[in-house]
Amino acid sequence: MKVRAIPLLLVGVFFCIEGASSSLPEVRVIGSREAERRLPGSGSFVDQSEIREKNYEDIHRIVRRVPGVAVRDEDGQGMFPHISLRGTDLNRSAKLTMMEDGVLIAPAPYTAPGAYFSPAAGKMSGLEILKGSSQVKYGPHTIGGVLNYLTTPIPDSFEFYGKTMAGSFGERIGHSYVGNTLEMDSGGRFGYLLEFYGRSSEGFKHIDQVPGDSDSGPVRRGGATGMDRVEPMLKLSYEPPTANYQRLELKYGHSRGFADESYLGLNDADFRASPFRRYSTSRFDRMNFEQNRSYLRYFYDTGMGLSLVTTAYYNQFHRNWYKIDRVGPDTLNLGGLGAALANPSRLAILRGEDEGAFAVKANNRDYYAWGLDQLARFEWAGTNLSHELELGLRYHSDAMKRFQHSDTFTQDSSGMIDSVVYGVPGSGDFDRNEARAIAFFVQDKMTAGAWSFTPGVRVEHVQLKFENFKPGSETRLDGELTELAPGLGVTYEVSPEWMAFAGVYRGLSVPSPRDALRFDIKPETSLNVELGSRWQYSSYSATEAAVFLAHFEDLYVPQSFAAGSEDPDNGGDVRSMGVEFKTQYDLGEAQGWGWSNPWYLVATYTDARLRGEARSLNKGSIFYGGKDGQKLPYIPPLQLTLGTEISRTDWGLNLSATYVDKTWSTAANADETDTDARVGAIDSYIVVDLSGRYHLSEQVLLRASIHNLFDETYMVARHPHGPRPGKPFSALVGLEASF
């Protein structure tokens, strides 16, 4: 599959007439920056203006502005997010509850939550990140918090928006939408929104060239290492002319594209010499994907303090990541590519400098998720106490089917392919994971004067099924689990400008059916405590600080020493503690300059360490070599983001710098790159971004941005297989217009 977004990007000059937007606050996690101040726990709302002003498309760059967040880049484009909140394992963001418009968006949230798919962050109207006690409303992965993508809402009045941009490495971006809400002659209101988003890039890495490769068939010439995706979306709504407010909303979104990305990195010497290089044997690697998501949502306000929201949803996702998997004399049993990078003979094959064989695996998988979600909110006030009671009930079903195989390539001493032995589809992993869950929560925010108390509890009951269809290994296993996740948040309004908050809750992350049924893996749980305060001194000054302590239990560890075998196990615990701080001060508004000059600082200190042994035999696991007291991999002790903006009527300029402290790639907290390129340090780095806008006229807006302004060369990860670079200096320029 080859998707080409470019012809669709240049559809003409785009226009934007801003209008107020309709939305249902009941399906939002936070709702707005103002609502952020009233949360009974920690959370951040990233609005549309911040995403647009900085020209960000990569979700990792966007969430750097949120304290308590750690990220691990993989492809430099944000296609495969790795996000951690407060010290959780960040692999594939699997410990987060990821949603779009309040609907679970991970490929299969219970059976396979790893984010091999993420919506395009650059087209969103906002992002909501919740870390505190009020997240008991969301599941199944409350151990790491909530990330909710907010798509473009249907506007109340006519709105046509668009932008077209071009930049480094052949990058092209186009985003446009048109929408309106119309008064119907027969009564009622009809709304619509039609949106298109496209993005493509040739990539910033280069693959070693092999003479004689053709441009057709599986043996294609090395070259671009980019990506291409298109995402159209349609929303429709209807509000009947009834005495009590009602609204029906339908959404359908589609994503399709590819990423010429590989699991294979470099060894350390090659990374130092040429960090943007890729070995010739990775030239066949590509992930093709296609995703459909939809919901039908009904909102009803009884007019007596009770409102109801019912959502039926269905998501489907297919991916096939065709990527090099093994190399060497015996392509069926090698011990991993990370070890091959430290083996001279196998490294020569990977580089295309010696004859040999390597296997390329087709990770062909299909996912689906559907469910019915009912939310009720009831508000009433007594003499001394007011209530905001919320109850939720959700039935959810999801599944993942693997139908995989491997092809074996044989090359000569120049790297040219002599022969290919194609595997039989399904001859690799051929199985199905399925989960059916009933989840219930109740939460009541009780306010008495300056105090508010928000107790709540979540119940997850999950039925699990695992089936292995591979001939000779046929298996069917069934089981179930039930878990409680209670929480309590407290706020105290010291003054109109100053609010203190505290919270305690039990986090939860359910295991996949395969892990739970075959290896008796238990849910990971956590006890989380936080204490913080928010200050809003004026319209131009705001500060928030929080301390947190999280104790994670029953950590999932692949091939655990704690189990005394090579099977996975719940081995060891993690204690994560730290401080989060963010502040903003608008110097221009404070001094009465007539234009805005906000300065902001976001700081996170995290000390996440193992408690007890969580050791893995597998050097591909981040828990390899883990012992009591050692630091959790990829969680920087210190992260800082400092920025400023000059915003005038006709132009604006943004400058931000992010510092990320040194981390380790595994729990061994040691350098073993002489035996495996996956085990070692990731040094600290600083990245500076610059963006600006200029109004060519009242209607036409010019935007430009430079990411990694000083072209810093830095390592972001050693996983999946060897060191990987961050994105180098890149620039984008384009137009927005309105009339």
Buried (B, 14 or more C-beta within 10 A) or exposed (E): EEBEBBEBBEEEEBBBBEBEBBBBEBBBBBBBBEBBBBBBBBBBBBBBEBBBBBBBBBBBBBBBBBBBBBBBBBBBBBBBBBBBBBBBBBBBBBBBBBBBBBBBBBBBBBBBBBBBBBBBBBBBBBBBBBBBBBBBBBBBBBBBBBBBBBBBBBBBEEBBBBBBBBBBBBBBBBBBBBBBBEEEEEEBBBBBBEBBBBBBBBBBBBBBEBEEBEEEEEBEBBBBBBBBBBBBBBBBBBBBEEEEEBBBBBBBBBBBBBBBBBBBBBBBEBBEEBBBBBBBBBBBBBBBBBBBBBBBBBBBBEEEBBBBBBBBBBBBBBBBBBBBBBBBEEBEEBBBBBBBBBBEEBBBBBBBBBBBBBBBBBBBBBBBBBBEBBBBBBBEEEEEEBBBBBBBBBEBBBBBBBBBBBBBBBBBEEBBBEEBEEBEEBEBBBBBBBBBBBBBBBBBBBBEEEEBBBBBBBBBEBBBBBBBBBEEEEEEBEEEBEBEBBBBBBBBBEEEEBBBBBBBBBBBBBBBBBBBBBBBBBBBBBEBBBBBBBBBEEEBBBBBBBBBBBBBBBBBBBBBBBBEEEEBBBBBBBBBBBBBBBBBBBBBBBEEEEBBBBBBBBBBBBBBBBBBBBBBBBBBBBBBBBBEEBBBBBBBBBBBBBBBBBBBEEBBBBBBBBBBBEBBBBBBBBEBBEEBBBBBBBEBBEBBBBBBBEBEEEBBBBBBBBBBBEEBBBBBBBBBBBBBBBBBBBBBBBBBBBE
